[in-house]
Amino acid sequence: MTVTRKTPFSMTLSDNLKKEVAEWDQKGYAELAALTYPIVYERGAEGDPNWYEVEVVFLEKNDQYIQISVAVDDGGMSAFCPPSYSLVIYASGDRSK
């Protein structure tokens, strides 16, 4: 008997999360600090099999950094436990910490 391990989300969602995280990682501290959270938007047209929703949530901010979480879901089961990634953006602009 072969047991196949299923991942909690499709590879497509994983790829979409990587793309969204890369976009948000390019924003600077001041730009992120000025936004109003949560931020929710959709990618793709309704009914498109590649459609997904993005939610960006504010986690923490101080004088040195801001931390946000980026999550994606396809409206199915992934909406209950969406794949997400936490980003820390430093005010100094340093990306190596």
N, C-alpha and C positions, 0 to 999 in steps of 0.2 A: 504494500500500500504506500502510495506517495502522498505526503502531506504538503500542501501548498500554503505558505504563509501569506496572508493578505495584509497589505499595508493599510493604515487608516485613511489614506487619501490617495487619489490617483497620481501618477507621475506628472500628469498635466498640471495638476494643482501645485505640485512641488516646483515645477518649472516656472509657473506663474508667480509663486511666492518669491523665488529667486529674483525674477525680473522686477517685481515691485520693491523688494528690499534694496536692490541696486539703485533704483530711482530715488528712494527716500534717503539712502545713504549719501547721495550727492548734495543734499540740502544742508545748509549751514545752521549753526546754533541759533543765530538771530532769527532766521526765517522760520525755523521750527517753533521757537518760543513765541512767535507772534501769532501762530495759528490757533483756531478754536477747535477743540477736540470734543468728541470723536469725529473723525472724518470718514465718511462712507461714500464710495462711488462704485460704479459698475464698469466692466470692460467687455466689449462685444455687444452684439444686438440681442434683444430678447428672442428666445427660441434658438439661438445659435448654440450648437453643442460645446463651443469653446467659451461661452459666457461665464463670467465669474464676478464675484463681489469682493471688494477690498475694504477692510476696516482698519483704520489707524487710530490707536488709542494712546493718550498721554499717560505715562507711568510715573515719571519723576523729573524734577528740574531743580537745579541749584546754580550757583554762580559758575561752576566748573563744567557742568554737562546737562544735557537733557536726554531722557530715556523714553523711547516710544516702542510700541508693539505694532507690527504689521501682520494682519491675518487675511487669508483668502478662503472663500468657500464657493461651491458651485450650486448652492441652493438645495442640495440633497442632504444626505447624512452628514456631510462635512460641515454643515451649518451648526451642528450641535457641538462639535469639537474641531474647529477649523485649524489647519496648520498655520502656525504663526512663528514670528521671529522677533526678538527684541534687539533694538539698536540703541547704542549710546553714542551721542554726538557731542564732542567736546567744544567748549567755547573757544579754546585756543586754536581749533582747526586741526589739532593733532589726531590722526587716525590710527596711530600705532599702539594706543593703550589697550 
